[in-house]
Every structure is written in C-alpha cells, then in structure tokens.
Amino acid sequence: MRILFDSKLTMHKDPFGTLVPGQSCTLHIHIPTTAQAVGAECRFCHEDGRPALSVPMTIQEQKGAYHIYEGKFSFKETGLYFYHFYIKKPEGGFRLFKQ
C-alpha cells in the first residue's frame, strides 16, 4: 500500500488551486495503517528554500486500511511556496514529496 495525496483532488486539498492571503486550506493525507506512522506534518518553504510554515497534521479518522491525517493552514503573504510531508515513525521519519 502507498501513501495517498493528490493536490488536484479536493478530498486531499480544499480549496483546489491558488490561495489568497488569509484564505484557509485543509489538507488530507491518507497513510496506510501498516506504515505505523505516529504523526505527520506538512512543511512549506519559500521559493528561495527558506522555511515558511510547518503544519501539524493529526489523525481525523480511519477508513479501511488508512489513517486520514488532516492539517489546516493559511498564508499571510502572497508568494510561491513549495512543500513536502514529513511522516513521523517511532524510529524516526521520512520526507514525502507529492503533487
């Protein structure tokens, strides 16, 4: 099983598309229970690579073999941001780049 996230689907990112400053956005990432994740966060960086925001994600529910993690955020400033997920495990963690 694999971790599921597709920024083009509103079940994973709502609203779809570009955000305006102050607009709230909700992310959902589906992590298989077999991954034994103990947490997740979404880490945003500015275009030049400087850290911008770290969004903690918490389990909202379990659907079948997946835990659904949710995080909410908004940006204060207009800009181009890049992001990745950090999946926490008992023995450490790993970065996950999805689109």
C-alpha positions as CSV (number, residue, x, y, z in Angstrom):
1,M,0.0,0.0,0.0
2,R,1.1,3.5,-0.6
3,I,0.5,6.9,0.9
4,L,-2.2,8.8,-1.0
5,F,-2.2,12.5,-1.7
6,D,-3.2,14.4,-4.9
7,S,-3.3,18.2,-4.7
8,K,-5.7,18.2,-7.7
9,L,-8.4,16.4,-5.7
10,T,-10.5,18.3,-3.2
11,M,-10.6,15.2,-1.0
12,H,-6.9,15.9,-0.4
13,K,-6.6,19.7,-0.7
14,D,-9.5,22.1,-0.3
15,P,-9.8,24.5,-2.0
16,F,-8.1,23.5,-5.2
17,G,-5.7,25.9,-6.8
18,T,-4.0,29.1,-5.7
19,L,-4.7,30.6,-2.3
20,V,-5.1,34.3,-1.5
21,P,-3.5,35.6,1.8
22,G,-5.7,34.7,4.8
23,Q,-7.6,32.0,2.9
24,S,-7.9,28.8,4.9
25,C,-6.8,25.5,3.3
26,T,-7.3,21.9,4.5
27,L,-5.0,19.0,3.6
28,H,-5.8,15.3,4.0
29,I,-3.1,12.7,3.5
30,H,-4.0,9.0,3.6
31,I,-1.4,6.9,5.3
32,P,-1.7,3.1,5.4
33,T,-2.0,1.8,9.0
34,T,0.8,-0.7,8.1
35,A,3.2,2.2,7.8
36,Q,2.9,2.6,11.6
37,A,3.1,6.4,11.4
38,V,2.9,8.2,14.7
39,G,2.4,11.7,13.2
40,A,2.7,13.8,10.1
41,E,3.3,17.4,9.2
42,C,3.3,19.5,6.0
43,R,6.4,21.7,5.7
44,F,6.3,24.7,3.4
45,C,9.3,26.6,2.1
46,H,9.7,29.9,0.3
47,E,10.8,29.9,-3.3
48,D,14.4,30.5,-2.2
49,G,14.3,27.5,0.2
50,R,13.8,29.3,3.5
51,P,11.3,27.6,5.8
52,A,7.9,29.3,5.8
53,L,5.5,27.2,7.7
54,S,5.1,23.8,9.4
55,V,1.6,22.5,9.7
56,P,1.0,19.7,12.2
57,M,-1.4,17.0,10.9
58,T,-3.5,14.8,13.2
59,I,-5.5,11.6,12.6
60,Q,-9.1,12.5,11.9
61,E,-10.4,9.0,11.2
62,Q,-9.6,5.6,9.9
63,K,-11.0,4.4,6.6
64,G,-10.3,0.8,5.9
65,A,-6.6,0.3,5.9
66,Y,-5.8,4.0,6.0
67,H,-5.4,6.7,8.7
68,I,-6.6,10.0,7.4
69,Y,-4.4,12.9,8.7
70,E,-5.7,16.5,8.5
71,G,-3.9,19.8,8.7
72,K,-5.3,23.4,8.2
73,F,-3.3,26.5,7.3
74,S,-3.3,29.9,5.6
75,F,-0.5,32.2,4.4
76,K,-0.2,35.8,5.5
77,E,1.7,36.8,2.3
78,T,1.4,36.2,-1.4
79,G,4.2,34.1,-2.7
80,L,5.4,30.9,-4.4
81,Y,5.7,28.1,-1.8
82,F,7.0,24.5,-2.1
83,Y,6.0,21.8,0.3
84,H,6.6,18.2,1.3
85,F,5.2,16.0,4.0
86,Y,7.2,14.7,6.9
87,I,5.9,11.3,8.1
88,K,6.9,10.5,11.7
89,K,7.6,6.9,12.8
90,P,8.7,5.5,16.1
91,E,12.3,5.1,14.8
92,G,12.5,8.5,13.1
93,G,10.8,9.8,10.0
94,F,11.0,10.5,6.3
95,R,10.1,13.2,3.8
96,L,7.5,12.6,1.2
97,F,7.2,14.7,-1.9
98,K,3.8,14.5,-3.7
99,Q,1.9,16.8,-6.1
